[in-house]
């Protein structure tokens, strides 16, 4: 489980979940964002970049240009959203950082409504 159950006990009513990852190209980040929003797994996906990432990989310090991708979703949809991000990700060990975030009541309601199953 991405969001620990003990965290949920302290979760305010106006909490959303942010999932962050990176991609090597803007097009890949945009495709992921489109897939998440179209599938009602995320209400919104923001893409930033290019950014410069410095990291250790296979014993060496590396530097790469990347695009940061932040998805906003509900706690109920966080697991499915994470799975969709990781499915077919270009990186062998993709970044996936998940945070519970306080939001305004109206924004949190919009997120919940946006990721709710369609009734049509």
Secondary structure, 3 states (H helix, E strand, C coil): CCCCHHHHCCCCCCEEEEEEEEECCHHHHHHHHHHHHHCCCCCEEEEEEEEEEEEEECCEEEEEEEEEEEEEECCCCHHHHHHHHHCCCCCCCCCCEEEEEECCHHHHHHHHHHHCCCCC
